[in-house]
Amino acid sequence: MLTKRYVSSGAEDNVKIFNEAAFQAFADPSKNKPLKVGLTDYMGGDGTVIRAATVGHGLDIFPEKFSVEAFFHHLVASGIEKPFRTVQLKFLFTQVPIYTALQFVYDPACSVNEISGRYSVLSDNQETLQNDLLTDVSRLSRARYDHLLEDHNLARELARTILGTNTHTSFVWKMNLFELARFVTHQRKFLRPNNLAHEFINQIESIASVAAPYSWSALMNPGKKLSLTYPRDEAIVDPELSPALWSPQETEREVVTAMEDDLFHSHHFLDNGRFQTVDYLGSDQAVVSAARISYGQGTIKKRESAALLRYLIRNAHTSPLEMAVIAVEEKNPFFSDPRQVGRHRTAAWGSFMDEVQLGSQFYLPSKDQLRQQDTTNRQGRAELYSDEVASDILKAMQAISKIQKDTANNLSHEISRLAKGVGFYTRTWRTFDANNNARFLALRLDEHAQWEVRQYAQQVFNAFRLHTPVIAQAFVDYTLETMCFSRLERKAIVDSRVLEGNVLDESSLANLSEREKNELKKKLGLLKP
Ligand SMILES: Cc1cc2nc3c(=O)[nH]c(=O)nc-3n(C[C@H](O)[C@H](O)[C@H](O)COP(=O)(O)OP(=O)(O)OC[C@H]3O[C@@H](n4cnc5c(N)ncnc54)[C@H](O)[C@@H]3O)c2cc1C
């Protein structure tokens, strides 16, 4: 399939080889070699690191001549690490002893979904080593486990407690390139030489080093800083958002057509606000696949994909949602992003070479947004002004912003930013995964959020709906438009018998699944919890 996303040839080769081998191994496990670890999906590469570091401009914006390789070393040597977060590598681990897996699944920077065994049949495989004592105890514990299940029908989650930590597990594991380099470096220092995790770490490093070769080389062996001339802020922020720095190419990855149609299409909001999607990872389906790793074989046939996604979101099983990511570029007034949006720490973001530039454009509200202070909500707005007063206020805002701009023009870069108001526009990029995106949107689409930030959140929400429409709809149904009752409110509803005859009209429940109907009846005290 063709994609407008950045294509890494090294990552493509790995995805192709691994997915073909995985298909064969699952089709006939008796004939095909078991897989250990491989790349199943990715986002970004060296090209997106350059793009993010220069917020879409590319290296031509610097007047100096230097090699691409030297630029990557400069980023790392200067501590500019955020652009490396635009590269995300998603691996599938299939034959990992539980004890070895713990090195991977508890790293705070990874997105992971494991066969927990809580919902599924555990793997029958165990790691075998050339050691008779170990082999004996493994066989014995597996035999006792089978006995407890077959002869006593013991709950599986209890029987499992006697299984060896050498029992195999499988998991989907995603990490951005910056954290991956930190992870590999740390594990190599920490692990004893004979730890089995080394084999897996070597394999993921060999994949990372071809998926983003310049980035990986610089992250693992930081070189020297360059002496670079940065353009003035206006030259960075004021231009329209840039088109792709690359042309469409074939990809082995799943393609989301609605996103492909939207990529690098600049949407307008506020007076000078701009928003465009520039990359994505995964889809609704990728989240379903990650979830099924933990829901196991037994449940695959029972649930439709959409129903499974809705179930996950309704019950806050959110880790599979981290397998769907969008990357965006934007122009926003400084008071909006980074000042408010930037508080959402779980969305990676960055600006030109990690400094926040303020351009020459200043946000002026439209007359229908120019309102008096609300008397009850200290962060809200109330009455409109007459046209005449509104014009006077806008003129005053324009006048002071011009003085600020003129003053800034006579100052050096960094000091000039202090002369400007927080209404001047900035230019940044962000990556959101579907889980953190939903959390962000719940707060910033809400009527309590500043109107201007809501306009930006609406752009993010539009992209969310294009990328993962089923997840976005479930977010609307189970988060955005959901209200919780406190214990006291619920008691009041039940005690006051607002439900006529204490029964619900079944016809009003037509849109709910059987499970949801029962949950509602429990909440209203019509069924025992
Ligand atoms: C209407 C509105 C008004 C606001 N007013 C103010 C205000 O007056 N003053 C103000 O300072 N802020 C204000 N905020 C910002 C708000 O407090 C949050 O900082 C912001 O919305 C980010 O939310 P978050 O922490 O859930 O997001 P994220 O930072 O993305 O965090 C997501 C989740 O991860 C957890 N998390 C992330 N990083 C860490 C960490 N390092 N340690 C522990 N847990 C972590 C968070 O607790 C949260 O549960 C306002 C926000 C809104 C929507």
The ligand as a Gaussian input file, in Angstrom:
#p B3LYP/6-31G(d) Opt

LIG

0 1
 C      -10.206000      23.768000      32.925000
 C       -8.816000      23.601000      33.441000
 C       -8.291000      24.501000      34.349000
 C       -6.977000      24.326000      34.854000
 N       -6.492000      25.228000      35.756000
 C       -5.236000      25.095000      36.255000
 C       -4.708000      26.031000      37.196000
 O       -5.361000      26.964000      37.583000
 N       -3.436000      25.849000      37.628000
 C       -2.665000      24.785000      37.211000
 O       -1.514000      24.674000      37.630000
 N       -3.145000      23.883000      36.333000
 C       -4.403000      24.007000      35.839000
 N       -4.885000      23.097000      34.923000
 C       -3.994000      22.037000      34.463000
 C       -4.316000      20.704000      35.126000
 O       -4.104000      20.756000      36.528000
 C       -3.411000      19.596000      34.542000
 O       -2.068000      19.885000      34.850000
 C       -3.514000      19.452000      33.050000
 O       -4.847000      19.468000      32.640000
 C       -2.848000      18.145000      32.630000
 O       -3.627000      17.074000      33.062000
 P       -3.003000      15.671000      33.512000
 O       -2.036000      15.866000      34.629000
 O       -4.151000      14.734000      33.727000
 O       -2.254000      15.217000      32.157000
 P       -0.877000      14.449000      32.001000
 O        0.233000      15.297000      32.489000
 O       -0.821000      14.009000      30.570000
 O       -1.032000      13.226000      32.951000
 C       -1.887000      12.129000      32.661000
 C       -1.972000      11.248000      33.890000
 O       -0.669000      10.779000      34.225000
 C       -0.335000      11.187000      35.558000
 N        1.053000      11.664000      35.570000
 C        1.733000      12.214000      34.532000
 N        2.986000      12.497000      34.896000
 C        3.100000      12.155000      36.185000
 C        4.150000      12.220000      37.145000
 N        5.345000      12.697000      36.810000
 N        3.910000      11.760000      38.376000
 C        2.708000      11.269000      38.713000
 N        1.665000      11.163000      37.861000
 C        1.862000      11.607000      36.633000
 C       -1.282000      12.354000      35.899000
 O       -1.559000      12.452000      37.280000
 C       -2.520000      11.978000      35.122000
 O       -3.315000      11.062000      35.838000
 C       -6.184000      23.233000      34.427000
 C       -6.711000      22.321000      33.514000
 C       -8.003000      22.487000      33.011000
 C       -8.550000      21.487000      32.038000

